[in-house]
């Protein structure tokens, strides 16, 4: 629940009753008995439901004859919101590291308070956000620059050593291998028959890098055209058996190592997917809100679709805002069965 176009009025009402600040800016609550409109998080006493209507923007509420609440000021960007946006702007424009002290001066906050405000809103500290930006830029530059070193400097790293330290444990393949489609890497794979159909599972020495239904080694070759593919190696037999068991019993296998690569935002979405308890579901909007970005439901959908590891990164737990199954790369029949098994039906 976050994109105002996908929320029902009943959902908006429950959000307003909960005074959920994550939805501030997604919609406003109009109280026609008093003639005012508020943020969803407004601390004022809850009005009677019969007097309430919901509007997408403050402008829409004002066009209906309502005025802004003086207590929660829904027509004004809060000081904290402005500070967070300013920090994001400064970090995106910076060519190198920006100290927390400098960010504090730019926003009028003490470094300690700014750290709390930013982390609460974004889900990352300013320093972690800056590192995520550099990693994301590095991934983009690697696809464009002919030399890895050039890509590292283009991404804003002061030295190659800083890049490799930052990437340690985050990218299963080296920077050059990633750019070159897995060149120099050995990827082990197996095609396994499951009760959900034929499944392809592939792994590097770091962990599972692909899990998909209805694919073959030819599909794997398209993803990693320069890697060495090895089928059915004995050293990976136990790992692949664990994966097969996790597919048969979705909701298990949390300890299976993964080798996943994506942008900073994609990584955050995938981590949030793995936090959804088995047997439960979330809408794209709810995921966006959980990430502290309630207007990013479309971006969440894109990250969900970019997931290369079915079941273990449980994108099947994301459903439409109206409760319907929505889409799934491997068909809604498999999605429905996965959810059914997790719920124990």
C-alpha positions, 0 to 999 in steps of 0.5 A: 500500500503506497501508490495512491492509485492502488490504495482503496479508501478502506486501506487509506482509512486504516493508515490514517487510524494508525497515523502511519507517517510512512504514507505522508505525501502519498495522500491526504485525509479530508475532513469535511465536517471541519473543512480541513485536510491532514497528513495520514500521520496527523496527531489530531483525534480521529474524525468520524469515518462518514466525514472523511474523504481522501485526496491524492494531493493537497491541491486536490483537497483545496480544490474541494474547498478544504484548507490545510491543517495547521497542526500537521501542515500537509501543504508544507514539506517538513524540515526533516523531509527537506533535510533528507532530500538535501543530503541525497542531492549533495551525495549524488552530486559529490565527486568524493566523500562528504563528511557528516559534519558538512552535511549537518552544516548544509541542513542546519542539523547536528551531525548526530541528529541528522544521522538519525533523521536520514537513517529513519527516512531512507533506511541507510545512514548517509555514509552507507547511502553514499557507498551504495551510490558509488557501487551503483555507479561502478556497476553502470560504469563497468558496462561502458568503460573499456578499462576497469580502472577508468570505471572505478574512478568514474564511479567516484572512488579515490583509488582502486583499493577502495573499490575492491574493499567496498565490493568485498563480499558484495559482488560474487564476481570481480569487476572485470568478470561482471563486465565481461559476462562471467569471463574467467568464472566457473558456474556449476549448474543442474537441471532438476525435476520438481513437483513444480516443474523443471528447475534450473539451479546454478551457483558460483563458489560463493553461492546460488546465482540463478534459480528458474523454472523451465530454463536450460543450460542454453538460457544460462549461457545467454546470461553468462556468455563468457563463463565456464559452465559445468554440469552436475559437479559432485562438489555442488550436489549437496547445495543443489539438493538443499535448493530442491528441498527449499523449492518443495518446501518454500519458506525453508532454506534461509541459510543457503548461500546466494551470489546476487548482483544488482543495484543498491536499490535492488539489493535493498528490495531483495533483502526486504523480500527475504524478511517477509515471513513465510505464509504472508504477502505484501503489495508493491506499495507495502514493500516501498513503504517498508523501505522508507520510500512510499512513492517507489512502488514502481521501482520496487516492481522493477527490482522484483522483476529483476530477481534472478533467484526464484523462491530463495528470494521470494518474489512470489510473496508480492501480490497486487494491491487488491489481493490478486496474485498479479504477475509472475515470471514463471506463471501464476499457477506456480506462484499460487502453489508456492503461496499455498505451500507456505500457508500450509493449505 
